[in-house]
């Protein structure tokens, strides 16, 4: 490996790590969904992994196609920027819809009491909710079921902005093998950082006594994802 390629490899790893760490949209959706949906660690890992592969894979494929076809990097940057806008607005729409779903669920799931009088004159009261019972009995379709697929589509739409102009095209000036190598390093570090942050945050949150807030868990998840989309669109994060 030449000195230039070694520099590009280190740059790829560094950009992949910090780009992911400073972009909350890379991990917040998985953290809040894992909590509100009570996903297992395995399912959380798999959903994050698959979405991460889709996220970096779409930019890698686009970069490879651009190099092979001789497309100018400026044109690819314009397309990547457009994809970023689509993904951000998709994240906003998803967060808004899920927030509304969470509010509706929280309101309908308000605990209340019923009095029961038995034939022997004994009476008692118990507290329960109706929504969970009816959802279990009649709710064959739930908004929560397509959540992983919705996240996957959003992450495939979302580009890795620095990958093509800062890593792939400079590496392509040396060799195709070098370009594939640095793209692979960037991808592994990006996905690894996503999975690591999600796992550590989910593990920490699960240790906290937050059951009292679980009624509003779906609403909070939708609001957090909505904020991520707004941060990308209006703050450029």
C-alpha positions as CSV (number, residue, x, y, z in Angstrom):
1,X,0.0,0.0,0.0
2,X,1.4,3.4,-1.0
3,X,1.6,6.3,1.4
4,X,-1.2,8.1,-0.5
5,X,-3.5,5.0,-0.2
6,X,-2.6,4.6,3.5
7,X,-3.6,8.3,4.1
8,X,-6.9,7.7,2.2
9,X,-7.6,4.6,4.3
10,X,-7.0,6.4,7.6
11,X,-9.1,9.3,6.3
12,X,-11.9,6.9,5.3
13,X,-11.9,5.3,8.8
14,X,-11.9,8.7,10.5
15,X,-14.6,10.3,8.4
16,X,-16.8,7.2,8.7
17,X,-16.5,7.3,12.5
18,X,-17.0,11.0,13.1
19,X,-19.6,11.4,10.3
20,X,-21.7,8.8,12.0
21,X,-21.1,9.9,15.6
22,X,-22.0,13.5,14.9
23,X,-25.1,12.5,12.9
24,X,-27.8,11.5,15.4
25,X,-30.0,10.4,12.5
26,X,-27.7,7.4,12.1
27,X,-28.6,5.9,15.5
28,X,-31.5,7.8,17.3
29,X,-34.3,6.1,15.3
30,X,-33.0,2.6,16.2
31,X,-32.5,3.5,19.9
32,X,-36.0,5.0,20.4
33,X,-37.7,2.3,18.4
34,X,-35.9,-0.5,20.2
35,X,-37.2,1.0,23.5
36,X,-40.8,1.7,22.5
37,X,-41.2,-1.6,20.6
38,X,-39.3,-3.6,23.2
39,X,-37.1,-5.1,20.5
40,X,-34.6,-7.7,21.7
41,X,-30.9,-6.9,21.4
42,X,-30.7,-9.3,18.5
43,X,-33.5,-7.7,16.5
44,X,-32.1,-4.2,17.3
45,X,-28.7,-5.4,16.0
46,X,-30.2,-6.9,12.8
47,X,-32.4,-3.9,12.0
48,X,-29.5,-1.4,12.6
49,X,-27.1,-3.6,10.6
50,X,-29.4,-4.0,7.6
51,X,-30.3,-0.3,7.5
52,X,-26.6,0.6,7.8
53,X,-25.7,-1.7,4.9
54,X,-28.5,-0.1,2.8
55,X,-27.2,3.4,3.8
56,X,-23.6,3.0,2.8
57,X,-24.3,0.5,0.0
58,X,-26.4,2.9,-2.0
59,X,-23.6,5.5,-2.0
60,X,-20.9,2.9,-2.8
61,X,-22.9,1.5,-5.7
62,X,-23.5,5.1,-7.0
63,X,-19.8,6.0,-6.6
64,X,-18.7,2.9,-8.4
65,X,-21.1,3.5,-11.3
66,X,-19.9,7.1,-11.5
67,X,-16.3,6.1,-11.7
68,X,-16.9,3.3,-14.3
69,X,-19.1,5.5,-16.5
70,X,-16.9,8.6,-16.1
71,X,-19.6,10.8,-14.5
72,X,-18.2,14.0,-13.1
73,X,-18.1,14.1,-9.3
74,X,-20.0,17.4,-9.3
75,X,-23.0,15.7,-10.9
76,X,-22.9,12.9,-8.4
77,X,-22.7,15.5,-5.5
78,X,-25.9,17.2,-6.8
79,X,-27.7,13.9,-6.9
80,X,-26.4,12.9,-3.5
81,X,-27.6,16.2,-2.1
82,X,-31.1,15.6,-3.6
83,X,-31.2,12.1,-2.1
84,X,-30.3,13.7,1.3
85,X,-33.2,16.1,1.1
86,X,-35.6,13.2,0.2
87,X,-34.4,11.1,3.1
88,X,-34.7,14.0,5.5
89,X,-38.2,14.8,4.5
90,X,-39.1,11.1,4.6
91,X,-37.7,11.0,8.2
92,X,-39.9,14.0,9.1
93,X,-42.9,12.4,7.6
94,X,-42.3,9.1,9.3
95,X,-41.6,10.8,12.7
96,X,-44.8,12.9,12.4
97,X,-47.0,9.9,11.5
98,X,-45.5,7.8,14.3
99,X,-45.8,10.7,16.8
100,X,-49.5,11.0,15.9
101,X,-49.9,7.2,16.3
102,X,-48.2,7.4,19.7
103,X,-50.4,10.2,20.9
104,X,-53.5,8.3,19.8
105,X,-52.3,5.1,21.5
106,X,-51.4,6.9,24.7
107,X,-54.8,8.6,24.9
108,X,-56.8,5.4,24.2
109,X,-54.6,3.5,26.7
110,X,-55.4,5.8,29.6
111,X,-55.8,3.5,32.7
112,X,-59.2,3.5,34.4
113,X,-61.1,1.5,37.0
114,X,-64.2,-0.6,36.9
115,X,-66.2,-1.8,39.9
116,X,-67.4,-5.4,40.0
117,X,-70.1,-6.6,42.4
118,X,-70.4,-10.3,42.9
119,X,-73.6,-12.3,43.8
120,X,-72.5,-12.7,47.4
121,X,-72.4,-8.9,47.7
122,X,-68.6,-8.7,47.7
123,X,-67.3,-5.9,45.4
124,X,-63.9,-4.8,44.2
125,X,-62.3,-2.5,41.7
126,X,-59.5,-3.1,39.3
127,X,-57.6,-0.8,37.0
128,X,-57.0,-1.7,33.3
129,X,-56.8,-0.4,29.8
130,X,-59.0,-1.3,26.8
131,X,-56.6,-0.4,24.0
132,X,-54.1,-3.2,24.5
133,X,-56.9,-5.7,24.9
134,X,-58.6,-4.7,21.7
135,X,-55.4,-4.3,19.8
136,X,-54.4,-7.8,20.8
137,X,-57.7,-9.3,19.7
138,X,-58.6,-7.3,16.6
139,X,-55.4,-5.5,15.6
140,X,-54.2,-7.8,12.8
141,X,-52.4,-4.8,11.2
142,X,-50.3,-2.5,13.3
143,X,-48.3,0.6,12.3
144,X,-45.3,-0.9,14.2
145,X,-45.0,-3.9,11.9
146,X,-43.6,-2.1,8.8
147,X,-41.4,0.1,11.0
148,X,-38.1,-1.7,10.1
149,X,-38.9,-1.6,6.4
150,X,-39.8,2.1,6.6
151,X,-36.4,2.8,8.3
152,X,-34.6,0.7,5.7
153,X,-36.1,2.6,2.8
154,X,-35.3,5.9,4.5
155,X,-31.7,4.9,5.1
156,X,-31.3,3.6,1.5
157,X,-32.4,7.0,0.3
158,X,-30.0,8.8,2.7
159,X,-26.5,9.2,1.2
160,X,-23.1,9.1,2.9
161,X,-22.2,12.6,1.6
162,X,-18.4,12.5,2.1
163,X,-17.9,9.1,0.7
164,X,-17.9,9.8,-3.0
165,X,-16.1,13.2,-3.3
166,X,-13.7,12.8,-0.4
167,X,-12.8,9.1,-0.5
168,X,-13.9,7.2,-3.6
169,X,-12.9,9.6,-6.4
170,X,-9.5,10.4,-4.9
171,X,-8.8,6.7,-4.4
172,X,-9.9,5.9,-8.0
173,X,-7.0,8.1,-9.2
174,X,-4.7,5.4,-8.0
175,X,-6.5,2.2,-8.7
176,X,-10.0,0.5,-8.7
177,X,-8.7,-1.9,-6.1
178,X,-7.7,1.0,-3.9
179,X,-11.1,2.6,-4.3
180,X,-12.9,-0.6,-3.3
181,X,-10.6,-0.9,-0.3
182,X,-11.2,2.6,1.1
183,X,-14.9,2.3,0.4
184,X,-15.0,-0.9,2.3
185,X,-13.1,0.6,5.2
186,X,-15.5,3.6,5.3
187,X,-18.5,1.2,5.2
188,X,-17.3,-1.1,7.9
189,X,-16.4,1.8,10.3
190,X,-19.7,3.6,9.6
191,X,-21.9,0.5,10.2
192,X,-19.8,-0.6,13.2
193,X,-20.2,2.9,14.7
194,X,-24.0,2.8,14.2
195,X,-24.3,-0.7,15.7
196,X,-22.0,0.2,18.6
197,X,-23.7,3.5,19.6
198,X,-27.2,1.8,19.3
199,X,-26.2,-1.1,21.4
200,X,-24.5,0.9,24.2
201,X,-27.4,3.4,24.3
202,X,-30.0,0.7,24.3
203,X,-28.3,-1.2,27.0
204,X,-27.9,1.9,29.2
205,X,-31.6,2.9,28.7
206,X,-32.8,-0.6,29.6
207,X,-31.1,-0.2,32.9
208,X,-33.0,2.9,33.7
209,X,-36.4,2.8,35.6
210,X,-38.4,4.3,32.7
211,X,-41.5,2.1,32.9
212,X,-43.6,5.0,34.1
213,X,-43.1,6.7,30.7
214,X,-43.8,3.7,28.6
215,X,-47.4,4.8,27.9
216,X,-45.9,7.7,25.9
217,X,-43.0,5.7,24.4
218,X,-44.4,5.6,20.9
219,X,-45.1,9.3,20.9
220,X,-41.6,10.1,22.2
221,X,-40.1,7.9,19.5
222,X,-42.0,9.6,16.8
223,X,-41.0,13.0,18.2
224,X,-37.3,12.1,18.4
225,X,-37.3,10.9,14.8
226,X,-39.2,14.0,13.7
227,X,-36.5,16.2,15.4
228,X,-33.7,14.2,13.6
229,X,-35.4,15.0,10.3
230,X,-35.8,18.6,11.1
231,X,-32.2,18.9,12.3
232,X,-31.0,17.6,8.9
233,X,-33.4,19.7,6.9
234,X,-33.1,23.0,8.7
235,X,-29.8,22.8,10.6
236,X,-27.7,20.9,8.1
237,X,-26.6,18.2,10.5
